Structures are given as C-alpha cells and as structure tokens.
Amino acid sequence: MAISSSLGIGSGMDINGIVNQLVAAEGKPEKDAITRQETTAKAQLSGLGTLKSALSTFQTAVQKLKDGGLFKTYQATSGNDSIVKVTAAPGSVAGNHSIQVTQLAMAQNSISTTEFANGAAVVGTGTMTFSVGTKTPFAVTINSGNNTLAGIRDAINGAADNNGVTASIINVNNSTNTGTISKLVLTARDTGEANAFAVAVAGDAGLSKLDSSTPANYTGTAAVNAELLVDGQAATRSTNKISDVLQGVTLDLQAEAPGTNVNVGVKLDNAAIKQTITDFVTAYNALETTTDKLGKFAGADSTDTSGALIGDSTLRNIKNELRQQTSAPVSSATSTFDTLKTIGIDIDRYGVMTLDATKLDSALATNVSSVSEVFSSTNGVATRLNSKLMQYLQTGGPLDTRQLSLNKQLKTLTDKRDSVQLRLDKVQQMMLKQFIAMDVAVGKFQSTGNFLTQQIAQLNK
C-alpha cells in the first residue's frame, strides 16, 4: 500500500524507505519460494505441451502404417497419357493390359436453327418439357414474363427440377454472313447416350420452333458413348472416366486413337510403402530427440540447462513403453517377418532407429502382405503403438491429468501470493504506525532538549 509519510518531523529519518525495506525483507523468502514453484510448474506445463505435440506427430506417422490399405496401394502407368490416363486405388490387381480408345463419349449439343435478332427477341409462350434419358421429365413454363430468348435460357437453367440440360446463347453470323444473330444452345450435362435429351413444346408457333421432335429445328451433335477395346474385348460406357473395366483402376480417356494400343501396367506401389515406413522412422527419432531433451540432466559444471521434465515418471514410462512396443515380436504375424528388425528396422543402444533400405526392399519384394502384418495386424507394431498413443493423448489420460494438476498448482500459488501480500500490507501499516509514534516521541524529546539548552544558556549569562 502507499505510505503518505516521508521524512520524520522529529527524527528526520526516511520513514517510507525504512518501512518499505523492512517489509520487502519480511516477504522475500515466501515470495521467492512461490516464484520458484511457479517457474518450475510453468516449465513442466510447457514440457508436457511439447511432449503431447511430439506424440501427436508420431501418431500421425503410426496411423498411416496401421491402415493395412497402405500395403494394397497400387500404381498404374499408361504408355500414352495423351490417349488414356490411369490411376489405381486400393483393391487393384497387378497386371498389364492393352487399351485401344476407338471413340470418346460426347454430350448431346443441340443448336436452334431459328435465327433471333438478339437475346431480347421475343420467341413465344407455352410449356417446354425436357426428357433426359430415363429420368423424370421436367417442365418449364414460358409466359409474357420470360418469353424472350434470354428469358427462356434463364428459365431452363433456373428450373428447380432440371436434371440434365444446360441452356446458353451464342451470337454468330446469320445464314448470309451479312449480320449477327442469336441462337439457343441446349447441352446435356453428362456424356453418353443414356443422357441424351428431347424437348417437347406445347405452345404457340414461336415457341414451337424449339420443339426437338421436328428435326429441322436443331442442328448439332448427338450423344455418343465411349467405345474401347480392353485386351481385345469391346467395352462401351457413357463417360470418358471409367472405373469398372479394370478392377480398382480408373481409365481417363483423353483422345480417340483407333488402331493404337496403349499398354496399361498395374503394380504395387512399393515406393509409397517405403516412403511411409521411412517417415515412420524419421518420426520415431524426432520423438526420441524430444523426450531426451525434456528429460536431460545438465550437470553442475554444464553450461546447458536440464530438461523441463527431468526425473518425470510419466515421461520415463512413455519412453520405456514405446520402446518396448516397437521392439517386441508380433504374435499375429504368420511368416518369418515378425519384428521390425526382420524387415530392416533396428534401434541402436542410443535409442536411434535406423532403416536398412536394401533389407526392406527385399522384404517387400518377397512378401508385401507379411510386411503389412508386422505393422497392421492385430498385434502389429503400428496397432500396438497407436493404442498406447491414444491412451497418452486422450482426455483424462496421464498427460492431461498432469496438466490439470499443474494448472491447479499455479492457481494455488497465485492465491498464496495474494495472501502473502495481504499480510505484508498489514505489517507495513503496523510498522508505519510504530515509526510515526517513535518520530513523534523523538520530536518531543528534541523540543524539550532545545528548551533546556536555551534555559542553561540564559543562566550562564
């Protein structure tokens, strides 16, 4: 609290300074102890946050290996991407196939033959009914509010139940190339004969010019299917993106090339598997580095600092358990590949994980499913590690519990600091009163002394 007194009237002493120093000395041991505890708790909280982040990053790498689908990842290649592009998905089957694209699928495109002055030209009124393949027909009402060419276009596109037709307007030369006119263009949203459409008009003579039952009303291109030969066998589809001809493989047809055979190869993507395993090794070592740093002891003669979680039992348990789960044999493996070491992954005496790429390549070439079992089977390394990591990171887990405890400790220390300050404020008030009373007494003694001095001086004259 603030003290209003300054120099003592009687004593001339700096009462404020003296009281402040005495109060500070009184509270220093307790405040220093609280500060030390707060510093330690905050450092541990930060260390736990760092540990959780490292564990979460490692879990991401582990979960990629826990998913057995990784070991069924196939790679598809095309001998000519300009004719057909290919992609493979889980469930593909290795093999080589010959693909010949004889025809690309196309969407129906119908252009009105009637020439309109522009988009604002009045066409007519009535009802236009569109039938798209086997879908339920949808109708568009054309009245005085939307009977222009642009209005008809917008009504078709805006129909809530439009299930496959897009309308647009093109501005082109007239039939004599002496001026510009407008035409309505109707295009199927999807390719293939199954998505072809027809337009039936019930209306006046103007709107009837857009009825497709009269062939002369439209020009353009008809809907056609994609046609290809797969290993010499014919296949017809309504789209150029075909995923049901080769198991797990999508063929993306790019160009027609009758007579040209394109080789499509499908094989296990060992490069992707190997990269994921390499990432796992890297993530493990990164976690090991983090835990070592957090638990590091810097000796008295070291210029370095000790880790935030030095001596922490939770950190020690996590390191030991992860090491054990990583190194232990896989009981659910059905081949000689039953540990990480058997496929080329080892941990040295310093805790550093290493990868023998040659040994891993050999294991993948020998039996990729057995390598998968080492990681993703019931008792696989990735399965076990993921289970442990979930326990550490879950709400209510050991790390979460520690963090809650430390936050409570910090709140208690804050309350304790407030209590200490409240007591020191009372001590300061008490000391101030005592020093002021002393100063008043000194003032009285000094006044009496001055009076006596004056009297003695008078007597000596």
N, C-alpha and C positions, 0 to 999 in steps of 0.2 A: 504494500500500500504506500501511497505518497505520504511523506512527513513534512509538515509545514515549518517546523523549526529549522533554523540554520545554525548560526554561531550562538553559543550560550551567552546570555546577557551578563551573567555573573562570572562565569569561568572563562569565556572566550573560546571554548572548545568547539570543534566541528561536530556537533551532536548528530546530524544526519549521517555523516561519513562513518562515525564510530558505530552507530546503531546498525547501519547497512552492512558493515564489515562483520560485525558480531553475528548478525542474523544469517549472512551468507556462510560463515564458518559453521554455524549451527546446523544448517540444512545440507551442506556439501556432501557429507558421507552418504546420506539417504538418497539424494538426487543422483549422485554418481552411480550408486548401486542400481537405481532404476534405469538410468541411461544405458548401463552395461547390459542389463537384461533386455531392454528394448532393442538394442543393437543386435544382440545375439538372436532374438526372436525374429526380427526382420530379415536377417541374413538367412536364417533357416527357411523362412517363408519363400524367399527368393530362390533358394536352392531347391525347394520342393517344386516350385513352379518350373524351374529349369529341368528337373528330373521328369516331371509329367510330360513336358513338351518333347523331350528326347524319347520317352517311352511311346508316346503317340506317333512320332515319326517312324520309329522302329515297327510299330504295329501295322502301319500302312504297308511297309515292305513285306511283313509276315503274311498279311491277309491276301496279298497277290499270289503267294505260294500255297496258301491254304485252299484257295479255289482250284480244284482239280481241273477246271476248264482250261487253265493256262497250258497244261500238258496235252491239250487236244487242240491247240492253236495251229491252224494250217495256213500255209502261204500259197497263193495261187499266182501264176505268172502267165502272161499272154505273149505269144510270139509276135503279135502285131497289135499294139494298143490303138492304132488308128482305125482298126476294124472292130475289135472287141476288147473291152477292158474286163478284168475279172477280179473278184475279191472272194476270200474264203472266210467262213465263220466256223465256230465250234460245231462239230458233227460232220465236218467234211471227211471225205475219204481220199486217201492218196491215190494218185494215178495220173495218166496222161491221156488227153482226148483231142480229137480233131474237130474243129468248129468251122463251118462254112456259112456265112451270112448271105442268103440269096435275096432277102427282101426285108427292109425296115418297116416297122409298124408306123402308120401315119394316122393322124386325126382327121376326121371329115372337116372340110373347109368349103363353105357354100357362099358364093358371092352373088348378090342380086343382079339380074341383067337390066333391070329398070334403071334409067339414069335420072337422078334427082338433082335439082339445081344446087342444093346445099343441105346442110343438116337441119335447117329450119323449114325445109319444104314439107308441106302437108301431104301425108300419104293416104290416110283413110282411117275408118273406125271399125271395130268389131272385136273378135277374140282370136288370139293365136294360141294354138295348143301344140306343145312340143312333146314328142315321144323319143326318149333316149334309150336305145337298147330295150331291155326288158324291165326298165324302171317304170315307176308310176308316172304317167304323163302329168305335166304341169301347164296351167293356162295363164295367159297374160291378157288382161282387158285393155283395149285401146279405145280411148274416148277423146272428146274435144280437148281434154287437158294434156294429153300426151300423144296426139296423133301426128306429130312431126317425125321425121326420120331420126333425129336425136332423141326425141321423146320415146320412140319405140325402142331404140337401143337401151336407154336407161331403164325402161320398164322391164325389159328382158333380164338385164343384169341385176336388177333390184328385186326380182321375184323371190320371195322367201323360200319357195319350194323348187327353185331352179336346181336341177340335179345333173347338169352336164353340158350346158350351152353358154358360150360367151359371145356377146354381140359387140361389134365395133363398126366404125365408119371409115371408109377410105375415100380420099379425094384424088381422082385420076382424070386423064384426058377423056373427052367424050368420044363417041364412035367415029367421028370425022376428024378427030385430033385438032379441032378448032377452038376448044374451050375446056374448062374444068367442070366436072360433075361429081356427085357423091353417090356412093353405093353402100348398101348394108352388107356386112360380112358376119356370117354365123360360123363359129368354130367349136368343135367338140372339145371339151376339157381334157378328155382322155383319148389315147390312141386305140386303134383296133376296131374291127368290125362290130364287136359287141357294144361299142359305144357310139355307133352311128345314130343319127337322129333324123326325124322328119318333122315338118311344120304343116299343120292343118289350119286353114283360116276360115272362119265363119264371119263374114263382114261384107263391106261394100267393095266396089270394083277396085278402088285404090289399094286397099289392104290385101285384096286377093292376089295382087301381083307378088306377094311374099309367100304364097302357098307353094310348098315344095312338091305337091302332087302333080303340078304342071312342070315338067322337066325344063321347059324353056325359061322358067322364072329364075333359075340359078345356074351358075357355072362354078367351076372349082375342082376340088379333088375329093375322091371318095375315101372312106375309111378303109384301111387295109391292115392286115395282121403282119407281124414279124414272122418270117419263114427262115429256118436254118436247118443245116444238117449237122447232127452230132454223131460222130463216128459213123457217118454214112446214113444215119437214121433221121427221117424228117421230123421236125417239131414245129408247131405253129402256136404262137402266143399273141395276145392283144397288145403287149407292151414291149418296148425295147430293153427293159430291165427285167431279166428273167432269173428267178431264183429256185425254180422247181424242175430244172432239167438235169443238172448235176447236183448231187446231194451236198448241201452246205455251201455251194458256190453260186455267186451271183454273176451272171453274164450281162454286161452293159454294152449292147450293140451300138456301134458308132457309125458304121458305113456298110452299104451293100457291096459285096465282093463275090459274085457268083464265080465258081471255079477256083477260088483261093481258099486253101485250108490253113487255118491258124491253129498252131499247137497250144493247148492249154494244159499246164502242169500244176498238179496239186501235191504238196508235200508238207510234212510237219515243219512248223516254223521254229527250228532249233535255236536260231539266233535270238528270237524274242524270249524263249525259255531261258537261254543262257544269260541274257541281259538282266532278266528279272532276278535270277539267282545271284548275279554279280551285285545287283542293287541291294539284295538282302545282306550280303557280306559287308558291303560298304556301310549299310545302316547299323549293323551289329557293332562294327568297330567304332562308329560315331557315338553310339550309346555307351560303349565301354570307355571311350575317352571322357565322356561327360561324367559318368559315375566315378571314374578315377579322380577327376578334378574335384568333384564335390566331396569326396571322402579323403582327399590328400592331407597328409600331415607334413607341415613345414617345420623342421627342427628349429631349435633356438638360434642356431647360427645361420639359418637360411634367410635370404632377402625376400623370398617368396612368402605368400600367405597360405594358411591352411584352408581347406575346403569348407564351404558353408555347412556341410553335413558330416563333418569329421566325427567318427565314433557313433554315427547314427545306426541303430539296429535295423531300421526299415530299409535303409539303403543297402546295408550289408546283406540282408535277406534277399532283396531283389536281385543283387548281383549273383549270389550263390544259386538261387532258384533258376534264373535264366541260363546260367552256365550249365546247370545240371540238365534242364530240359533240352538244351541244344546238343549236348554231348551224348545223352542216353540213347541206347538202341531203340529202334522202332519195332515194337512187338507185332504190329499189324502188317509189317512188310512180308511179302511172300517170296522174296528172292534173296540172293546174296547181298543185294543192296539194302542194308538195314540200319545204316548210320550215315551221318553226313560225311564222315571220313571215307566211307567206301565209294562215294561219288566225287571225291576230290576236295572236300571242305574240311579243314582242320583248325584247331585252336592251339596256339603255342603256349609256352609256360608263362608268357606275359599277358595272356588273355586276348591276343590279337588273332582274329580269324583270317585264314588265308584260303585262296582258291587255286587249285591245280586245274587250269583250263583244259589241259590235254586229257587228264583223267575224267573230267566232267564230259568232254566231247565223246570220249569212248563209252561212258555210261549211257549217254543219250542215244548214241548210235546202236548200242547193244539192246537196250530195252527201256524206252522212254516211260512206259507205264510203271516200271519198277522204280524209276527215279521219282515219279509222281507219288508213289506210295510212301517214299521216305519223308516227303513233305506233307501231303494232304490226306493220307489215310486216317483211320480212326485214332491211331496213336502216333500219327506223323509229327515231325518236329514242328512244322508250322501250326498244326492243330493244337499241340500242347502249348506252344508259346503264346498263341492267340488267347487261349483260355486263361493263362496266367496274366497276360497283359490286361485283359478285361477285368480281372479281379483287382489289379492295382489301380486302374483308372476309373473304375465305376464310382458313382456317388455312394458314399458310406464306406468306401474302401480304405485301406490303410493310409494312403496319401491324403485323401480327402479328410479323413479323421484327424490326421496330424495338422493339417492346415486350419481346421476349425478350432483345434485346441490352441494353436499359436495365436490365432486371432482373438480368442478369449483371453489369453495371457496378456496380449497387448492392451486389451480393454481394461483388464485389471490393473496393469501398470499405470495406465493413464489416470484411473481413479485414485490410485495410490499417490501419484504425483500431485494430484489436486488436493488430497488430504494433507500431504506434507506441506504444501504451500499455505493451506488454511491455518495449520498450526504455526508456521513461521510468521504469518501475518499477526497472529495473536501475540507471539513472542516479541515481535517488533513493536507492537502497541505498548506492551508491558515495559520493555526497555526504554522506550521513548518517555513514558511517564516517569520512570525512575531517574533518568538522566535530567529531565526537566526539573524534577524536585530537587536533585542534587545541585543543579545550576542555581536554583532559587536560593538554597541554603548558602551556597558559596557567595552569592551576591550579598546576602545579609551579613555574612562574616566580613566580607570585604568592606561593606559600608560601615560596620562597627569599627573595623580596624582603621579606616580613614578618619573617623570621628576621634578616636583615641589619639591618633597621630597628631591631629590638629590641636587637641587639648594639651598634650605634652609640650608641643611647640610653644603654646601660649605661656605655659608655666616656666619655660626656660628663658623667656624674655627678661 
